[in-house]
Amino acid sequence: MKLTKYTHACVRLEKEGKVLVIDPGTFSESEEALSGAHAVLVTHEHNDHIDRPAVTAALRSNTMLEVHAPAGVAAALKENGDVAARVHTVEPNSGFDAAGFNIRTYGGQHAVIHAQIPVVANIGYLVDDNVFHPGDSFVVPDGISVQTLLVPIHAPWSKVGEVVDFVISVRAPKAFPVHDGLLNELGRGIVEGHVTRIGARYGTTYARLAPKESVEV
């Protein structure tokens, strides 16, 4: 399938004429990513992972579009009654089809930012036993060999050692960055250097993708 990375956490997957978008947030080129999409997966409720006005507008303009999201996100979108029937609540440890893509879900909880900041629901999605987007967590899928890992390279809730440990725990052959919107080039170079060097020892080839760059996976 074709994978296109957008700024920060959003990716677009395409195969056999079908389009699946994950986490079209306010930091991303959401309208472009959603153009012609058949399904959207949302990992959690934070605005950098879902641009609610953009997703609602896409649902209204594209009657083929279906959205799958944790309960809180789904409930908020369903308040727009005209699109509610095409918004679906997702639970962890489940499976379903979305626009011809096979989806398996993992996790359930956003990584802890601080004890005084409430933890929200977070779902990691494995697409076609290939691409894994963990959202804002380092949950490692069990019972499956991930082929393509999307790595949250930097976040207020993580440190470099945790990023590296996540990569070497999953041990996917390929890894690409997401959640990089808060990094400058100096910080990115430090984190990616560690991920590239140490990940390679465990069989993972890490490669940077620029916003709107595509790769076959």
Summary of the structure (lengths in Angstrom):
residues: 217
radius of gyration: 16.1
end to end distance: 5.5
largest distance: 51.2
contacts: 759
relative contact order: 0.15
helix: 26%
strand: 29%
